[in-house]
């Protein structure tokens, strides 16, 4: 009888360790996924000054549009946290959409070699950002589910595992990727 009780306690201990370790693993995956979003956003932010410089030569009368792009980029660079970063990304997306919309009026810009290269890089980066956001939200959902379901919720509470925010864009227009096709 004593062996059964000891065996049961050992089994419970092994299950508890497994649950705790899976929570730690999911928390680390969440941090990694957020880091991947940051890497892609940084790449996007690095492309924006090149884009603005390329466009400046052709759009002499559109200084306010170019200024909005730079302001949105700078705000996004300073954003902290998931919600603030999502709001900043909505502003960057809107500003980039505006600049690409204006570029339609400048045929020589549309055929500029540098502009075509930047367009392709931004398109690739936008795809990578979308994938990184999806991956982050998938991992956050798994993590949040694990922290809320029984019995792992007991260990989540004791271990200080707090729910994470999903990367959601509040503005419906911001959910669309930036159109970079001329």
SETORLUM-568288 format. One record per residue: x, z, y negated of N, C-alpha, C, O in turn. Coordinates in Angstrom, 3 decimals. Last residue first. Layout:
[node [X,Z,Y],[X,Z,Y],[X,Z,Y],[X,Z,Y]],
...
// end
This chain:
[node [3.294,-58.447,-48.860],[3.015,-59.303,-50.022],[2.382,-60.588,-49.552],[2.065,-61.454,-50.367]],
[node [2.813,-55.219,-47.593],[2.874,-56.648,-47.312],[2.512,-57.432,-48.562],[1.536,-57.115,-49.243]],
[node [2.520,-52.541,-47.523],[3.754,-53.067,-48.097],[3.898,-54.543,-47.835],[5.012,-55.068,-47.854]],
[node [0.341,-49.988,-47.877],[0.370,-51.424,-47.609],[1.595,-52.014,-48.304],[1.692,-51.987,-49.531]],
[node [0.690,-46.892,-46.379],[0.957,-47.685,-47.561],[1.050,-49.158,-47.162],[1.757,-49.515,-46.219]],
[node [-2.007,-45.949,-44.212],[-0.588,-46.101,-44.513],[-0.438,-47.034,-45.698],[-1.312,-47.852,-45.985]],
[node [-4.685,-43.741,-45.045],[-4.222,-45.105,-44.766],[-2.741,-45.183,-45.032],[-2.249,-44.558,-45.971]],
[node [-5.085,-41.287,-46.072],[-4.949,-41.395,-44.617],[-4.478,-42.778,-44.186],[-3.940,-42.952,-43.093]],
[node [-5.619,-41.543,-48.701],[-4.243,-41.211,-48.343],[-4.015,-41.287,-46.848],[-2.870,-41.346,-46.399]],
[node [-8.347,-41.891,-48.763],[-7.495,-43.044,-49.056],[-6.055,-42.789,-48.647],[-5.341,-43.724,-48.285]],
[node [-9.231,-39.272,-48.310],[-9.463,-40.305,-47.291],[-8.576,-41.526,-47.520],[-8.104,-42.131,-46.557]],
[node [-7.379,-36.424,-48.884],[-7.917,-37.622,-49.510],[-8.044,-38.720,-48.452],[-7.069,-39.054,-47.778]],
[node [-6.121,-34.601,-47.209],[-7.474,-34.320,-47.682],[-8.147,-35.560,-48.245],[-9.357,-35.729,-48.098]],
[node [-4.350,-34.856,-44.284],[-4.472,-35.384,-45.629],[-5.922,-35.236,-46.062],[-6.837,-35.686,-45.372]],
[node [-2.718,-32.421,-42.339],[-3.928,-33.184,-42.635],[-3.904,-33.647,-44.074],[-3.488,-32.914,-44.971]],
[node [-1.031,-31.053,-40.046],[-0.669,-31.902,-41.179],[-1.855,-32.826,-41.421],[-1.980,-33.876,-40.791]],
[node [-2.200,-27.764,-39.274],[-2.081,-29.176,-38.956],[-1.693,-29.931,-40.217],[-1.995,-29.494,-41.327]],
[node [-0.469,-24.645,-39.301],[-1.360,-25.601,-39.963],[-1.114,-27.002,-39.429],[0.025,-27.388,-39.164]],
[node [-0.422,-22.217,-36.628],[0.248,-23.164,-37.525],[-0.792,-24.110,-38.120],[-1.848,-24.347,-37.532]],
[node [-0.946,-18.711,-35.973],[-1.375,-20.125,-35.913],[-0.634,-20.967,-36.946],[-0.267,-20.474,-38.013]],
[node [1.797,-16.602,-34.957],[0.719,-16.927,-35.886],[0.330,-18.396,-35.736],[1.172,-19.233,-35.412]],
[node [2.981,-14.270,-32.893],[2.814,-15.716,-32.943],[1.578,-16.037,-33.785],[0.449,-15.773,-33.369]],
[node [3.666,-11.615,-32.372],[3.661,-12.099,-33.750],[3.568,-13.613,-33.872],[4.034,-14.181,-34.860]],
[node [3.425,-10.538,-29.879],[4.699,-11.169,-30.227],[4.749,-11.729,-31.636],[5.776,-12.267,-32.050]],
[node [0.809,-9.647,-29.713],[1.889,-8.656,-29.639],[3.222,-9.237,-30.113],[4.050,-8.522,-30.678]],
[node [-0.512,-12.132,-29.874],[-0.754,-11.075,-30.857],[0.362,-10.055,-30.885],[0.812,-9.644,-31.955]],
[node [0.502,-13.391,-27.619],[0.692,-14.006,-28.930],[0.505,-12.960,-30.026],[1.272,-12.912,-30.987]],
[node [-0.419,-11.772,-25.586],[1.025,-11.804,-25.842],[1.333,-12.445,-27.193],[2.315,-12.083,-27.842]],
[node [-3.128,-12.384,-25.840],[-2.677,-10.988,-25.886],[-1.198,-10.939,-26.255],[-0.783,-10.169,-27.121]],
[node [-3.246,-15.100,-25.438],[-3.565,-14.590,-26.777],[-3.130,-13.134,-26.940],[-2.803,-12.700,-28.044]],
[node [-2.901,-15.514,-22.728],[-1.722,-15.658,-23.596],[-1.990,-15.165,-25.015],[-1.044,-14.840,-25.733]],
[node [-5.086,-15.415,-21.095],[-4.517,-14.141,-21.513],[-3.328,-14.271,-22.462],[-2.804,-13.268,-22.946]],
[node [-7.077,-16.875,-23.622],[-6.788,-15.690,-22.821],[-6.056,-16.111,-21.557],[-6.420,-17.140,-20.988]],
[node [-6.009,-18.732,-26.460],[-6.656,-18.630,-25.147],[-6.174,-17.395,-24.398],[-5.034,-16.951,-24.532]],
[node [-4.519,-18.858,-28.799],[-5.906,-18.408,-28.885],[-6.584,-18.216,-27.530],[-7.642,-17.592,-27.463]],
[node [-2.031,-19.873,-28.311],[-2.102,-18.564,-28.962],[-3.519,-18.002,-28.993],[-3.704,-16.802,-29.193]],
[node [-2.708,-22.347,-27.189],[-2.049,-21.340,-26.356],[-2.154,-19.948,-26.982],[-2.342,-18.959,-26.274]],
[node [-3.717,-23.616,-29.432],[-4.577,-23.397,-28.266],[-4.007,-22.298,-27.391],[-4.734,-21.427,-26.911]],
[node [-1.415,-23.745,-31.012],[-2.567,-22.964,-31.464],[-3.524,-22.658,-30.316],[-4.077,-21.561,-30.242]],
[node [0.153,-25.477,-29.357],[0.607,-24.134,-29.711],[-0.572,-23.248,-30.111],[-0.713,-22.133,-29.610]],
[node [-1.410,-27.793,-29.337],[-1.067,-27.128,-28.066],[-0.649,-25.676,-28.329],[-1.052,-24.764,-27.606]],
[node [-1.442,-28.320,-32.109],[-2.692,-28.095,-31.385],[-2.432,-27.378,-30.066],[-3.160,-26.449,-29.716]],
[node [1.265,-28.750,-32.570],[0.597,-27.630,-33.233],[-0.713,-27.308,-32.519],[-1.051,-26.137,-32.347]],
[node [1.625,-31.092,-31.054],[2.343,-29.867,-30.682],[1.678,-28.642,-31.311],[1.541,-27.609,-30.656]],
[node [-0.061,-32.859,-32.488],[-0.257,-32.631,-31.047],[0.390,-31.322,-30.607],[-0.217,-30.535,-29.880]],
[node [1.107,-32.781,-35.041],[-0.255,-32.272,-34.856],[-0.576,-32.024,-33.377],[-1.290,-31.075,-33.053]],
[node [3.600,-33.989,-34.411],[3.523,-32.633,-34.955],[2.140,-32.037,-34.711],[2.023,-30.911,-34.228]],
[node [2.740,-36.538,-33.593],[3.448,-35.663,-32.658],[3.372,-34.209,-33.120],[3.111,-33.309,-32.322]],
[node [1.618,-37.451,-36.008],[0.799,-37.352,-34.797],[1.445,-36.390,-33.796],[0.771,-35.533,-33.225]],
[node [3.869,-37.411,-37.664],[2.696,-36.584,-37.984],[1.828,-36.374,-36.753],[1.363,-35.266,-36.487]],
[node [5.459,-39.315,-36.351],[5.933,-37.931,-36.463],[4.788,-36.980,-36.800],[4.737,-35.865,-36.280]],
[node [3.887,-41.629,-36.694],[4.161,-41.123,-35.349],[4.590,-39.661,-35.392],[4.145,-38.856,-34.573]],
[node [3.965,-41.836,-39.499],[2.677,-41.702,-38.805],[2.877,-41.138,-37.402],[2.122,-40.268,-36.968]],
[node [6.711,-42.186,-39.875],[6.038,-41.014,-40.443],[4.717,-40.775,-39.719],[4.391,-39.641,-39.369]],
[node [7.074,-44.652,-38.618],[7.748,-43.472,-38.080],[7.112,-42.185,-38.605],[6.987,-41.206,-37.868]],
[node [5.573,-46.281,-40.333],[5.206,-46.171,-38.918],[5.821,-44.930,-38.283],[5.168,-44.238,-37.502]],
[node [7.055,-45.950,-42.670],[5.651,-45.522,-42.639],[5.167,-45.362,-41.194],[4.441,-44.420,-40.876]],
[node [9.449,-47.185,-41.891],[9.420,-45.752,-42.175],[8.000,-45.213,-42.134],[7.770,-44.122,-41.612]],
[node [8.629,-49.857,-41.695],[9.164,-49.165,-40.521],[9.094,-47.650,-40.701],[8.725,-46.924,-39.779]],
[node [7.940,-50.253,-44.376],[6.941,-50.455,-43.317],[7.370,-49.722,-42.047],[6.562,-49.049,-41.407]],
[node [10.395,-49.834,-45.616],[9.274,-48.934,-45.889],[8.192,-49.052,-44.815],[7.605,-48.052,-44.403]],
[node [11.841,-52.018,-44.575],[12.277,-50.641,-44.315],[11.152,-49.643,-44.547],[10.976,-48.711,-43.763]],
[node [10.355,-54.150,-45.633],[10.461,-53.985,-44.177],[10.890,-52.560,-43.819],[10.367,-51.967,-42.875]],
[node [10.727,-53.720,-48.369],[9.379,-53.777,-47.810],[9.424,-53.522,-46.306],[8.614,-52.761,-45.776]],
[node [13.471,-54.029,-48.588],[12.874,-52.715,-48.845],[11.461,-52.630,-48.259],[11.060,-51.597,-47.723]],
[node [13.594,-56.800,-48.029],[14.292,-55.834,-47.177],[13.704,-54.439,-47.345],[13.465,-53.742,-46.359]],
[node [12.126,-57.831,-50.149],[11.679,-58.084,-48.772],[12.315,-57.093,-47.799],[11.667,-56.610,-46.871]],
[node [13.746,-57.007,-52.259],[12.375,-56.510,-52.164],[11.843,-56.698,-50.746],[11.179,-55.811,-50.208]],
[node [16.047,-58.505,-51.778],[16.124,-57.047,-51.749],[14.726,-56.444,-51.573],[14.550,-55.483,-50.824]],
[node [14.990,-61.128,-52.153],[15.587,-60.712,-50.872],[15.633,-59.189,-50.719],[15.299,-58.653,-49.663]],
[node [11.931,-61.945,-53.644],[13.250,-61.354,-53.832],[13.758,-60.788,-52.500],[13.043,-60.060,-51.811]],
[node [9.347,-62.803,-53.526],[10.323,-63.549,-52.723],[11.742,-63.004,-52.858],[12.666,-63.543,-52.250]],
[node [8.006,-61.105,-55.229],[7.563,-61.170,-53.832],[8.586,-61.876,-52.948],[8.683,-61.584,-51.756]],
[node [9.170,-61.744,-57.651],[9.479,-60.453,-57.028],[9.131,-60.484,-55.547],[9.868,-59.956,-54.714]],
[node [8.007,-64.143,-58.251],[9.460,-64.123,-58.030],[9.903,-62.804,-57.392],[10.902,-62.764,-56.674]],
[node [5.288,-63.404,-58.620],[5.697,-64.208,-57.453],[7.196,-64.178,-57.184],[7.619,-64.186,-56.029]],
[node [3.685,-60.817,-59.593],[5.025,-61.305,-59.879],[5.557,-62.095,-58.676],[6.209,-61.519,-57.804]],
[node [1.343,-59.690,-58.806],[1.303,-60.498,-60.021],[2.657,-61.129,-60.361],[2.757,-61.896,-61.319]],
[node [1.991,-58.056,-56.694],[1.295,-59.303,-56.402],[1.301,-60.245,-57.602],[1.268,-61.464,-57.433]],
[node [2.896,-55.714,-57.761],[3.895,-56.715,-57.393],[3.262,-58.059,-57.058],[3.928,-59.092,-57.131]],
[node [0.688,-54.075,-57.938],[1.167,-54.755,-59.139],[2.146,-55.881,-58.803],[2.199,-56.890,-59.506]],
[node [0.616,-53.167,-55.294],[-0.497,-53.937,-55.836],[-0.086,-54.715,-57.070],[-0.462,-55.876,-57.236]],
[node [2.922,-51.707,-55.158],[2.827,-52.923,-54.345],[1.660,-53.799,-54.795],[1.715,-55.024,-54.687]],
[node [2.261,-49.638,-56.892],[3.404,-50.494,-57.200],[3.349,-51.795,-56.397],[3.693,-52.860,-56.910]],
[node [0.041,-48.472,-55.612],[-0.072,-49.037,-56.955],[1.060,-49.997,-57.276],[0.836,-51.053,-57.868]],
[node [1.197,-47.559,-53.288],[0.159,-48.580,-53.195],[-0.014,-49.265,-54.550],[-0.193,-50.481,-54.625]],
[node [2.841,-45.588,-54.375],[3.437,-46.771,-53.740],[2.425,-47.899,-53.605],[2.765,-49.068,-53.790]],
[node [0.889,-43.778,-55.267],[1.815,-44.383,-56.222],[2.456,-45.648,-55.637],[2.593,-46.656,-56.330]],
[node [-0.340,-43.054,-52.855],[-1.129,-43.703,-53.904],[-0.218,-44.417,-54.902],[-0.516,-45.531,-55.332]],
[node [1.856,-41.847,-51.537],[1.186,-43.018,-50.971],[0.387,-43.783,-52.013],[0.426,-45.013,-52.054]],
[node [2.337,-39.694,-53.253],[3.369,-40.715,-53.043],[2.730,-41.993,-52.509],[3.032,-43.090,-52.979]],
[node [-0.062,-38.253,-52.960],[0.322,-38.775,-54.277],[1.375,-39.876,-54.146],[1.310,-40.881,-54.854]],
[node [0.087,-37.582,-50.259],[-1.046,-38.373,-50.729],[-0.715,-39.011,-52.080],[-1.047,-40.172,-52.319]],
[node [2.337,-35.969,-50.297],[2.402,-37.255,-49.614],[1.254,-38.165,-50.013],[1.423,-39.381,-50.099]],
[node [1.330,-33.718,-51.560],[2.369,-34.503,-52.224],[2.484,-35.886,-51.602],[2.705,-36.868,-52.310]],
[node [-0.419,-32.820,-49.573],[-0.936,-33.207,-50.891],[0.067,-34.079,-51.637],[-0.310,-35.064,-52.272]],
[node [1.432,-32.258,-47.536],[0.385,-33.255,-47.311],[-0.196,-33.737,-48.638],[-0.439,-34.931,-48.810]],
[node [2.909,-30.204,-48.726],[3.584,-31.454,-48.389],[2.560,-32.570,-48.175],[2.792,-33.706,-48.587]],
[node [0.961,-28.221,-48.892],[1.551,-28.733,-50.128],[2.230,-30.079,-49.875],[2.144,-30.987,-50.702]],
[node [0.512,-27.807,-46.115],[-0.570,-28.237,-47.004],[-0.013,-28.862,-48.288],[-0.476,-29.921,-48.714]],
[node [3.085,-27.026,-45.120],[2.358,-28.172,-44.572],[1.321,-28.686,-45.563],[1.263,-29.888,-45.822]],
[node [5.816,-26.193,-47.325],[4.661,-25.899,-46.497],[3.884,-27.149,-46.147],[4.012,-28.188,-46.795]],
[node [6.647,-27.477,-50.509],[6.950,-26.583,-49.388],[5.678,-26.348,-48.604],[4.587,-26.310,-49.172]],
[node [7.956,-30.081,-52.566],[6.819,-29.466,-51.868],[7.303,-28.623,-50.693],[8.235,-28.996,-49.981]],
[node [9.976,-31.496,-53.721],[9.926,-30.067,-54.006],[8.821,-29.343,-53.244],[8.757,-28.114,-53.275]],
[node [9.472,-34.097,-52.946],[10.749,-33.490,-52.551],[10.727,-31.973,-52.727],[11.379,-31.247,-51.976]],
[node [7.061,-34.518,-54.249],[7.079,-34.441,-52.795],[8.372,-33.798,-52.287],[8.358,-33.045,-51.313]],
[node [7.904,-34.678,-56.895],[6.991,-33.603,-56.494],[7.018,-33.415,-54.978],[7.000,-32.287,-54.485]],
[node [9.445,-37.022,-56.720],[10.083,-35.751,-57.063],[9.209,-34.556,-56.686],[9.716,-33.540,-56.212]],
[node [7.433,-38.917,-56.098],[8.562,-38.690,-55.183],[9.200,-37.335,-55.454],[9.469,-36.579,-54.520]],
[node [5.870,-38.777,-58.393],[5.281,-38.425,-57.096],[6.381,-38.120,-56.083],[6.269,-37.174,-55.304]],
[node [7.728,-39.707,-60.284],[7.178,-38.354,-60.395],[6.592,-37.892,-59.066],[6.794,-36.747,-58.659]],
[node [8.123,-42.341,-59.340],[9.247,-41.397,-59.371],[8.748,-39.957,-59.458],[9.283,-39.078,-58.783]],
[node [5.517,-43.352,-59.691],[6.157,-43.383,-58.371],[7.283,-42.358,-58.317],[7.385,-41.594,-57.357]],
[node [5.159,-43.065,-62.425],[4.294,-42.314,-61.504],[4.898,-42.259,-60.099],[4.799,-41.244,-59.409]],
[node [7.039,-44.927,-63.369],[7.238,-43.498,-63.652],[6.383,-42.638,-62.718],[6.838,-41.587,-62.267]],
[node [5.825,-47.298,-62.603],[7.115,-46.934,-62.013],[7.387,-45.448,-62.207],[7.907,-44.786,-61.309]],
[node [3.614,-47.186,-64.287],[3.434,-47.230,-62.830],[4.715,-46.804,-62.127],[4.679,-46.035,-61.166]],
[node [4.817,-47.261,-66.805],[4.040,-46.076,-66.413],[3.810,-46.036,-64.907],[3.812,-44.958,-64.313]],
[node [6.021,-49.821,-66.896],[6.837,-48.612,-66.857],[6.085,-47.381,-66.407],[6.640,-46.539,-65.702]],
[node [5.326,-52.506,-66.908],[4.648,-51.595,-65.991],[5.408,-50.279,-65.831],[5.429,-49.697,-64.746]],
[node [6.677,-54.461,-68.207],[5.503,-53.896,-68.880],[4.789,-52.855,-68.034],[3.729,-52.370,-68.431]],
[node [8.660,-55.366,-66.496],[9.062,-54.698,-67.736],[7.895,-53.984,-68.411],[8.106,-52.999,-69.119]],
[node [9.129,-56.077,-63.645],[7.931,-55.473,-64.229],[8.276,-54.689,-65.491],[8.181,-53.462,-65.509]],
[node [11.635,-56.944,-62.850],[10.546,-57.899,-62.925],[9.341,-57.359,-63.681],[8.607,-58.131,-64.299]],
[node [13.303,-54.761,-62.862],[13.774,-55.995,-63.478],[12.638,-56.998,-63.685],[12.691,-57.813,-64.606]],
[node [11.878,-52.864,-61.327],[12.059,-52.700,-62.780],[12.425,-54.016,-63.470],[11.905,-54.330,-64.540]],
[node [12.118,-53.397,-58.616],[10.894,-53.809,-59.296],[11.065,-53.783,-60.815],[10.461,-54.595,-61.516]],
[node [14.573,-52.254,-58.016],[14.336,-53.666,-57.730],[13.157,-54.179,-58.549],[13.209,-55.275,-59.107]],
[node [14.118,-49.599,-58.739],[15.151,-50.372,-59.434],[14.961,-51.869,-59.218],[15.166,-52.661,-60.138]],
[node [12.108,-48.920,-56.885],[11.826,-48.880,-58.318],[12.846,-49.712,-59.088],[12.475,-50.454,-59.998]],
[node [13.546,-49.154,-54.477],[12.363,-49.969,-54.720],[12.077,-50.052,-56.216],[11.832,-51.135,-56.747]],
[node [15.439,-47.171,-54.818],[15.865,-48.562,-54.646],[14.717,-49.519,-54.939],[14.902,-50.560,-55.570]],
[node [13.779,-44.866,-54.925],[14.568,-45.275,-56.108],[15.064,-46.724,-56.009],[15.104,-47.429,-57.017]],
[node [12.624,-45.016,-52.197],[11.818,-45.192,-53.408],[12.658,-45.549,-54.636],[12.281,-46.476,-55.352]],
[node [14.329,-44.360,-50.142],[14.046,-45.773,-50.383],[13.346,-46.002,-51.724],[13.472,-47.075,-52.314]],
[node [14.317,-41.594,-50.100],[15.566,-42.277,-50.429],[15.347,-43.758,-50.731],[16.107,-44.347,-51.500]],
[node [11.734,-41.090,-49.225],[12.105,-40.707,-50.589],[13.390,-41.398,-51.031],[13.538,-41.747,-52.202]],
[node [11.995,-41.986,-46.567],[11.058,-42.645,-47.481],[11.450,-42.353,-48.934],[11.492,-43.259,-49.766]],
[node [13.802,-40.092,-45.638],[14.166,-41.514,-45.602],[13.284,-42.294,-46.577],[13.767,-43.151,-47.318]],
[node [12.224,-37.837,-45.925],[13.464,-37.948,-46.692],[13.914,-39.402,-46.750],[14.356,-39.882,-47.794]],
[node [10.303,-38.391,-44.003],[9.901,-38.336,-45.407],[11.123,-38.457,-46.312],[11.061,-39.110,-47.354]],
[node [11.850,-38.208,-41.693],[11.251,-39.486,-42.054],[10.815,-39.510,-43.520],[10.944,-40.532,-44.194]],
[node [12.583,-35.484,-41.798],[13.611,-36.523,-41.730],[13.032,-37.864,-42.186],[13.655,-38.574,-42.976]],
[node [10.066,-34.196,-41.759],[10.948,-34.071,-42.925],[12.014,-35.166,-42.949],[12.313,-35.714,-44.010]],
[node [9.263,-34.820,-39.164],[8.489,-35.324,-40.304],[9.368,-35.291,-41.543],[9.407,-36.261,-42.299]],
[node [11.182,-33.371,-37.783],[11.152,-34.830,-37.646],[10.342,-35.475,-38.767],[10.695,-36.546,-39.259]],
[node [10.471,-30.756,-38.447],[11.762,-31.280,-38.875],[11.814,-32.799,-38.798],[12.421,-33.445,-39.652]],
[node [8.094,-30.570,-37.060],[8.057,-30.536,-38.521],[9.361,-31.076,-39.092],[9.357,-31.776,-40.105]],
[node [9.157,-30.613,-34.468],[8.267,-31.695,-34.893],[8.168,-31.741,-36.418],[8.158,-32.822,-37.006]],
[node [10.571,-28.178,-34.492],[11.280,-29.441,-34.319],[10.430,-30.611,-34.804],[10.938,-31.506,-35.480]],
[node [8.442,-26.377,-34.714],[9.473,-26.424,-35.763],[10.254,-27.733,-35.698],[10.562,-28.328,-36.730]],
[node [7.168,-26.961,-32.293],[6.463,-27.142,-33.558],[7.466,-27.245,-34.707],[7.337,-28.112,-35.572]],
[node [9.082,-26.172,-30.475],[8.697,-27.582,-30.514],[7.973,-27.910,-31.817],[8.139,-28.994,-32.375]],
[node [9.022,-23.408,-30.984],[10.232,-24.176,-31.277],[9.936,-25.676,-31.354],[10.485,-26.371,-32.209]],
[node [6.449,-22.831,-30.061],[6.800,-22.534,-31.454],[8.033,-23.336,-31.862],[8.082,-23.882,-32.964]],
[node [6.720,-23.529,-27.369],[5.807,-24.289,-28.229],[6.099,-24.047,-29.713],[6.002,-24.968,-30.523]],
[node [8.567,-21.527,-26.583],[8.881,-22.946,-26.445],[8.000,-23.802,-27.349],[8.496,-24.706,-28.022]],
[node [7.076,-19.205,-27.029],[8.324,-19.420,-27.770],[8.690,-20.904,-27.736],[9.080,-21.470,-28.758]],
[node [5.048,-19.638,-25.127],[4.720,-19.519,-26.547],[5.952,-19.768,-27.423],[5.871,-20.461,-28.437]],
[node [6.552,-19.587,-22.801],[5.868,-20.834,-23.160],[5.432,-20.806,-24.626],[5.446,-21.840,-25.294]],
[node [7.424,-16.927,-22.821],[8.402,-18.008,-22.944],[7.745,-19.335,-23.313],[8.324,-20.124,-24.059]],
[node [4.952,-15.635,-22.422],[5.721,-15.399,-23.640],[6.718,-16.542,-23.873],[6.837,-17.056,-24.986]],
[node [4.283,-16.585,-19.868],[3.420,-16.847,-21.023],[4.185,-16.693,-22.333],[4.073,-17.525,-23.234]],
[node [6.457,-15.562,-18.343],[6.180,-17.003,-18.404],[5.320,-17.372,-19.607],[5.594,-18.359,-20.290]],
[node [6.103,-12.827,-18.680],[7.331,-13.456,-19.161],[7.128,-14.959,-19.311],[7.573,-15.558,-20.290]],
[node [3.630,-12.582,-17.375],[3.760,-12.217,-18.786],[5.006,-12.867,-19.401],[4.954,-13.393,-20.513]],
[node [4.309,-13.325,-14.753],[3.324,-14.102,-15.505],[3.441,-13.825,-17.000],[3.359,-14.752,-17.806]],
[node [6.119,-11.252,-14.152],[6.583,-12.641,-14.129],[5.619,-13.531,-14.917],[6.060,-14.401,-15.669]],
[node [4.365,-9.057,-14.326],[5.526,-9.136,-15.200],[6.047,-10.570,-15.284],[6.380,-11.047,-16.369]],
[node [2.584,-9.651,-12.238],[2.098,-9.570,-13.612],[3.240,-9.692,-14.616],[3.097,-10.357,-15.642]],
[node [4.407,-9.446,-10.094],[3.722,-10.713,-10.354],[3.186,-10.750,-11.794],[3.321,-11.761,-12.483]],
[node [5.055,-6.750,-10.257],[6.112,-7.747,-10.427],[5.492,-9.101,-10.765],[5.999,-9.819,-11.627]],
[node [2.544,-5.663,-9.695],[3.167,-5.414,-10.988],[4.270,-6.427,-11.284],[4.405,-6.901,-12.412]],
[node [2.207,-6.565,-7.050],[1.252,-6.957,-8.097],[1.839,-6.775,-9.489],[1.657,-7.624,-10.361]],
[node [4.346,-5.230,-5.798],[4.293,-6.705,-5.798],[3.355,-7.220,-6.877],[3.666,-8.203,-7.549]],
[node [3.482,-2.602,-6.149],[4.751,-3.032,-6.758],[4.782,-4.558,-6.851],[5.198,-5.111,-7.869]],
[node [1.142,-2.750,-4.603],[1.066,-2.375,-6.018],[2.325,-2.845,-6.744],[2.240,-3.420,-7.829]],
[node [2.247,-3.376,-2.108],[1.251,-4.270,-2.709],[1.145,-3.999,-4.216],[1.066,-4.938,-5.009]],
[node [3.820,-1.194,-1.584],[4.457,-2.494,-1.738],[3.509,-3.502,-2.393],[3.943,-4.375,-3.145]],
[node [1.932,0.781,-1.253],[2.806,0.871,-2.394],[3.498,-0.474,-2.652],[3.733,-0.844,-3.802]],
[node [0.819,0.000,1.191],[0.000,0.000,0.000],[0.867,0.000,-1.260],[0.564,-0.704,-2.224]],
// end
